[in-house]
Amino acid sequence: MGRLQDKVAIVTGAARGIGRAVTRAFAAEGAAVYAVDVIEDDLAEVVAALDAEGLVASPLVADIAVPDDVERIAAHAIEAAGRIDCLANVAGIITYEPIEEMSLAEWDRILGVNLRGTFMCARAVVPTMKRQRSGSIINVSSRAGAMGFADMTAYCAAKFGVEGLSRALALELAPFGIAVNTITPGTPVHTAMSEVTYTPDKRKIWQDPAVITPAFVHLACQSAEGLNDQYVNAWDLTKQLQAQGAGAKQ
Ligand SMILES: NC(=O)c1ccc[n+]([C@@H]2O[C@H](COP(=O)([O-])OP(=O)(O)OC[C@H]3O[C@@H](n4cnc5c(N)ncnc54)[C@H](O)[C@@H]3O)[C@@H](O)[C@H]2O)c1
């Protein structure tokens, strides 16, 4: 039995990078996964690759910045599976621009996906999780959610916003048994985003995002009484879990 057997999970940003790795990890642990992304071709490829491994995920092509799309994702999962145990808000976008060059449209686009999209996805699943009196919401943050980086005002504002949203939501949902955490990779991972953002030094040590997925699986298993309301370093938590596993086997 996988650790997510009989659980239903929605993963956004599932077509690439961290979201793709999380989708695979959740499916491998037995979850019914609804894999959400705007890039239809890549999403189909993810699902086909999982299928070839004997794993299952249901693709949902949707833009998390679009309210109707978000409502459709949640409605589909509830109608098909009857419940939602985990929402992993992984979809994200980045831009580098000095503030005087950033248009309002670009500011709105970055905030629209990273912050407003995260808010809308959480809002769409919360009524179901409240009825169940259980659930886990995992919001992918960044070091840019804890400190500033030059030329990244919109991305930093969005990720700091995700932190604030998550802290408030954790308090709001704790009485219903629902956990809300943020997570940052904690180690360089090789994704489409980091192809653009990483320095040559970081490229030398980047790893496949699969290395941090044990932390996501652990968070997906949480309730409000467990690991909750935390800014989690995925790499540190993964190493901690692996050390505990090794200890338990001795
Ligand atoms: N790569 C890193 O080093 C790093 C570091 C810190 C935080 N993050 C965060 O991790 C998350 C995943 O990043 P990644 O590196 O895997 O990036 P990525 O670009 O490889 O993957 C992001 C995925 O999100 C999808 N997406 C973007 N906008 C969307 C939308 N509106 N609706 C639905 N799907 C959408 C993309 O199509 C893509 O499949 C992001 O939130 C990012 O901010 C990444």
The ligand as a MOL file (V3000), in Angstrom:
LIG
                    3D

  0  0  0     0  0            999 V3000
M  V30 BEGIN CTAB
M  V30 COUNTS 44 48 0 0 0
M  V30 BEGIN ATOM
M  V30 1 N 13.1350 25.7730 -10.2510 0
M  V30 2 C 13.5000 26.3570 -9.1250 0
M  V30 3 O 14.6990 26.4160 -8.8240 0
M  V30 4 C 12.4900 26.9110 -8.1860 0
M  V30 5 C 12.9630 27.5080 -7.0120 0
M  V30 6 C 12.0440 28.0060 -6.1040 0
M  V30 7 C 10.6960 27.9200 -6.3690 0
M  V30 8 N 10.2610 27.3810 -7.5320 0 CHG=1
M  V30 9 C 8.8330 27.2980 -7.7520 0
M  V30 10 O 8.5040 25.9590 -8.0490 0
M  V30 11 C 7.3380 25.9260 -8.8650 0
M  V30 12 C 7.5930 25.0570 -10.0760 0
M  V30 13 O 8.6820 25.6010 -10.7750 0
M  V30 14 P 9.5190 24.7740 -11.8510 0
M  V30 15 O 10.9310 25.1210 -11.6330 0
M  V30 16 O 9.0960 23.3700 -11.8540 0 CHG=-1
M  V30 17 O 9.0490 25.5410 -13.1630 0
M  V30 18 P 8.6930 24.9830 -14.6320 0
M  V30 19 O 8.6450 26.2010 -15.4790 0
M  V30 20 O 9.6100 23.9030 -14.9930 0
M  V30 21 O 7.2300 24.3890 -14.4350 0
M  V30 22 C 6.1300 25.2070 -14.1270 0
M  V30 23 C 4.8770 24.5760 -14.6820 0
M  V30 24 O 3.7710 25.4240 -14.3270 0
M  V30 25 C 2.9370 25.5220 -15.4830 0
M  V30 26 N 2.1480 26.7390 -15.4570 0
M  V30 27 C 2.6080 28.0100 -15.5740 0
M  V30 28 N 1.5920 28.8610 -15.5750 0
M  V30 29 C 0.4520 28.1280 -15.4530 0
M  V30 30 C -0.9190 28.4550 -15.4100 0
M  V30 31 N -1.3410 29.7140 -15.5020 0
M  V30 32 N -1.8100 27.4530 -15.2490 0
M  V30 33 C -1.3990 26.1630 -15.1750 0
M  V30 34 N -0.1260 25.7960 -15.2390 0
M  V30 35 C 0.8010 26.7820 -15.3710 0
M  V30 36 C 3.9130 25.5050 -16.6470 0
M  V30 37 O 3.2610 25.2130 -17.8730 0
M  V30 38 C 4.8980 24.4570 -16.2130 0
M  V30 39 O 4.4910 23.1700 -16.6080 0
M  V30 40 C 7.0150 27.3810 -9.1960 0
M  V30 41 O 5.9980 27.8400 -8.3320 0
M  V30 42 C 8.3200 28.1020 -8.9150 0
M  V30 43 O 8.1040 29.4410 -8.5960 0
M  V30 44 C 11.1320 26.8600 -8.4540 0
M  V30 END ATOM
M  V30 BEGIN BOND
M  V30 1 1 1 2
M  V30 2 2 2 3
M  V30 3 1 2 4
M  V30 4 1 4 5
M  V30 5 2 4 44
M  V30 6 2 5 6
M  V30 7 1 6 7
M  V30 8 2 7 8
M  V30 9 1 8 9
M  V30 10 1 8 44
M  V30 11 1 9 10
M  V30 12 1 9 42
M  V30 13 1 10 11
M  V30 14 1 11 12
M  V30 15 1 11 40
M  V30 16 1 12 13
M  V30 17 1 13 14
M  V30 18 2 14 15
M  V30 19 1 14 16
M  V30 20 1 14 17
M  V30 21 1 17 18
M  V30 22 2 18 19
M  V30 23 1 18 20
M  V30 24 1 18 21
M  V30 25 1 21 22
M  V30 26 1 22 23
M  V30 27 1 23 24
M  V30 28 1 23 38
M  V30 29 1 24 25
M  V30 30 1 25 26
M  V30 31 1 25 36
M  V30 32 1 26 27
M  V30 33 1 26 35
M  V30 34 2 27 28
M  V30 35 1 28 29
M  V30 36 1 29 30
M  V30 37 2 29 35
M  V30 38 1 30 31
M  V30 39 2 30 32
M  V30 40 1 32 33
M  V30 41 2 33 34
M  V30 42 1 34 35
M  V30 43 1 36 37
M  V30 44 1 36 38
M  V30 45 1 38 39
M  V30 46 1 40 41
M  V30 47 1 40 42
M  V30 48 1 42 43
M  V30 END BOND
M  V30 END CTAB
M  END
